[in-house]
Amino acid sequence: MFNLILFGPPGSGKGTQSEKLIDKYGLLHLSTGDLLRKEIANQTKLGLEAKSFMDKGQLVPDAVVIGMINSALEANPAAKGFLFDGFPRTVAQAEALDNLLASKNSGISIVLALEVDQEELVKRIQIRGQSSGRSDDSDPNVIRARLVEYENKTAPVAGHYAGVGKVVYVKGVGTIDEIFQSLCRQIDSRK
């Protein structure tokens, strides 16, 4: 099983590249946001538990999210692999994911980290905000605050995986196809 984490700050192109990678490699897209919505809609035990936290304005605990990921893995035993999107966001989540995958005789194959400088990220997010109407994507100060939050809480996840030789940094600037080809070269060299 080939498991991939596409990593990078907001605006780095993860969403665009994820779609292309899923199509090319036949991976299942595992988005924690989608999982949460599905579990809540289906009123599963985990979904109801997650909803109770969300209704109080609280973050869903890691154990609940890991439970949902476990359910998704078990529901797709014939999958070629998974592309993890939006998870892990902390080192604790990365460790929990590693333990879950190890219990299934699997693991993360590669972490592809998109590198884009901050000014380019701000510009991309503002452009996205103009087309999406998202207010949090239009104010440069809010965008920069989100990027600081990413650097403080999420970027250390790359360090976790770098420690075991699984992180490859890929330049996230260029055309969509140039970036995609760079990502594919890294995946193909690991398969």
C-alpha positions as CSV (number, residue, x, y, z in Angstrom):
1,M,0.0,0.0,0.0
2,F,1.4,3.4,-1.0
3,N,0.4,6.1,1.5
4,L,1.2,9.7,0.7
5,I,1.0,13.0,2.7
6,L,0.9,16.1,0.5
7,F,2.1,18.8,2.8
8,G,2.5,22.5,2.6
9,P,1.1,25.8,3.9
10,P,-2.3,27.3,2.9
11,G,-2.1,28.4,-0.7
12,S,0.8,26.1,-1.7
13,G,-1.4,24.1,-4.2
14,K,-2.2,21.0,-2.2
15,G,-5.8,20.8,-3.4
16,T,-4.9,21.2,-7.1
17,Q,-2.1,18.7,-6.9
18,S,-4.0,16.2,-4.8
19,E,-6.7,15.8,-7.5
20,K,-4.1,15.2,-10.2
21,L,-2.1,12.7,-8.0
22,I,-5.3,10.8,-7.1
23,D,-6.2,10.5,-10.7
24,K,-2.8,9.4,-11.8
25,Y,-2.0,6.9,-9.1
26,G,-5.4,5.6,-8.2
27,L,-5.1,6.6,-4.5
28,L,-8.1,7.2,-2.3
29,H,-8.4,10.7,-1.1
30,L,-8.6,10.8,2.7
31,S,-9.7,14.2,3.8
32,T,-10.4,14.5,7.5
33,G,-12.9,17.3,6.8
34,D,-14.8,15.0,4.3
35,L,-14.6,12.1,6.8
36,L,-16.1,14.3,9.6
37,R,-19.0,15.4,7.4
38,K,-19.7,11.9,6.2
39,E,-19.6,10.4,9.7
40,I,-21.9,13.1,11.0
41,A,-24.3,12.8,8.1
42,N,-24.5,9.0,8.7
43,Q,-24.9,9.6,12.4
44,T,-22.3,7.0,13.3
45,K,-21.0,6.7,16.9
46,L,-17.8,8.6,15.9
47,G,-19.8,11.2,13.9
48,L,-22.1,11.9,16.8
49,E,-19.2,12.2,19.2
50,A,-17.4,14.6,16.8
51,K,-20.6,16.6,16.4
52,S,-20.9,17.1,20.2
53,F,-17.5,18.7,20.3
54,M,-18.1,20.8,17.2
55,D,-21.5,22.0,18.5
56,K,-19.6,23.4,21.5
57,G,-17.1,25.1,19.3
58,Q,-14.3,22.7,20.3
59,L,-11.8,20.9,18.2
60,V,-12.6,17.2,17.6
61,P,-10.1,15.2,19.7
62,D,-7.3,13.3,17.8
63,A,-8.6,10.0,19.1
64,V,-12.0,10.6,17.3
65,V,-10.3,11.6,14.1
66,I,-8.0,8.6,14.2
67,G,-11.0,6.4,14.7
68,M,-12.6,7.9,11.6
69,I,-9.4,7.3,9.6
70,N,-9.3,3.7,10.9
71,S,-12.9,3.2,9.7
72,A,-12.0,4.6,6.2
73,L,-9.0,2.3,6.0
74,E,-11.0,-0.7,7.0
75,A,-13.8,0.2,4.6
76,N,-11.3,0.1,1.7
77,P,-9.1,-3.0,2.1
78,A,-8.3,-3.3,-1.6
79,A,-7.1,0.3,-1.9
80,K,-3.7,0.9,-3.7
81,G,-3.0,3.5,-1.1
82,F,-4.2,6.8,0.4
83,L,-3.5,10.4,0.0
84,F,-3.9,12.1,3.3
85,D,-5.3,15.6,3.1
86,G,-5.5,17.9,6.2
87,F,-4.0,15.3,8.5
88,P,-1.8,15.1,10.3
89,R,-1.6,18.7,11.5
90,T,0.5,18.1,14.6
91,V,3.3,15.8,15.6
92,A,1.0,14.0,18.0
93,Q,-1.4,13.3,15.1
94,A,1.5,12.1,13.0
95,E,2.5,9.7,15.7
96,A,-1.0,8.4,16.1
97,L,-1.3,8.0,12.3
98,D,2.0,6.1,12.3
99,N,0.8,3.8,15.0
100,L,-2.5,3.1,13.3
101,L,-0.8,2.3,10.0
102,A,1.8,0.1,11.7
103,S,-1.1,-1.9,13.3
104,K,-2.2,-2.6,9.7
105,N,1.3,-3.5,8.5
106,S,1.6,-0.3,6.6
107,G,3.0,3.2,6.9
108,I,3.6,6.5,5.2
109,S,5.6,6.0,2.1
110,I,6.4,9.6,1.4
111,V,5.7,13.1,2.5
112,L,5.8,15.6,-0.3
113,A,6.3,19.1,1.1
114,L,5.4,22.0,-1.3
115,E,7.7,24.9,-0.7
116,V,6.4,28.4,-1.6
117,D,7.6,31.7,-0.2
118,Q,5.3,33.7,2.0
119,E,4.6,36.6,-0.4
120,E,3.6,34.2,-3.2
121,L,1.3,32.4,-0.7
122,V,-0.4,35.6,0.3
123,K,-0.9,36.6,-3.4
124,R,-2.3,33.2,-4.2
125,I,-4.7,33.1,-1.3
126,Q,-5.9,36.6,-2.1
127,I,-6.6,35.6,-5.7
128,R,-8.5,32.5,-4.4
129,G,-10.4,34.8,-2.0
130,Q,-11.6,37.0,-4.9
131,S,-13.0,34.0,-6.7
132,S,-14.4,32.0,-3.7
133,G,-15.8,34.9,-1.7
134,R,-14.1,33.6,1.5
135,S,-13.5,36.6,3.7
136,D,-10.5,34.9,5.4
137,D,-8.8,34.7,2.0
138,S,-8.9,38.5,1.3
139,D,-7.2,40.2,4.3
140,P,-3.4,39.9,4.0
141,N,-3.1,40.3,7.8
142,V,-5.4,37.3,8.4
143,I,-3.6,35.3,5.8
144,R,-0.2,36.0,7.4
145,A,-1.6,35.0,10.8
146,R,-2.8,31.7,9.3
147,L,0.7,31.2,7.9
148,V,2.3,31.8,11.3
149,E,-0.1,29.3,12.8
150,Y,0.9,26.8,10.2
151,E,4.6,27.4,10.8
152,N,4.1,27.0,14.6
153,K,1.8,24.0,14.7
154,T,1.9,22.1,11.4
155,A,5.3,22.6,9.9
156,P,6.9,20.5,12.7
157,V,5.1,17.5,11.2
158,A,7.6,17.6,8.3
159,G,10.4,17.4,10.9
160,H,8.8,14.3,12.4
161,Y,8.8,12.6,9.0
162,A,12.2,14.0,8.0
163,G,13.7,12.2,11.0
164,V,12.8,8.9,9.3
165,G,13.8,10.0,5.8
166,K,10.3,10.3,4.3
167,V,10.1,14.0,3.5
168,V,10.9,15.3,0.1
169,Y,10.7,19.1,-0.5
170,V,9.4,20.1,-3.9
171,K,9.4,23.6,-5.3
172,G,5.7,24.7,-5.4
173,V,6.2,27.5,-7.8
174,G,5.8,27.2,-11.6
175,T,3.0,25.9,-13.7
176,I,0.6,23.4,-12.3
177,D,2.0,20.8,-14.7
178,E,5.6,21.5,-13.8
179,I,4.9,21.1,-10.1
180,F,2.9,18.0,-10.9
181,Q,5.8,16.4,-12.9
182,S,8.2,17.2,-10.0
183,L,5.8,15.4,-7.5
184,C,5.4,12.5,-9.9
185,R,9.2,12.0,-10.2
186,Q,9.5,11.8,-6.4
187,I,6.6,9.3,-6.2
188,D,7.9,7.2,-9.1
189,S,11.3,7.0,-7.5
190,R,9.8,5.5,-4.3
191,K,7.3,3.0,-5.8
